[in-house]
């Protein structure tokens, strides 16, 4: 299943950036290498991130994201939304 994870980041001090980002970036990239994250974006003005995840459930996405250093430090929170094909478009197709 696909899950859109919309992350909101609290403003980080320079000290927090130096403390958390060296571990946050590799942890995030590992999700990509493990096939758990398909795409990722930075939200405008660095207010957070958006991840398109490929997971078995919303609970799995939640569990994975909670392991990130910034989430663990309560500096980054996520809203999780399962997404999928726009099925009503099928009504526009003619039957064969």
Secondary structure, 3 states (H helix, E strand, C coil): CEEEEEEEECCCCHHHHHHHHHHHHHHHHHHHHCCCEEEEEECHHHCCEEEEEECCCHHHHHHHHHCCHHHHCCCEEEEEEEECCCHHHHHHCCCC
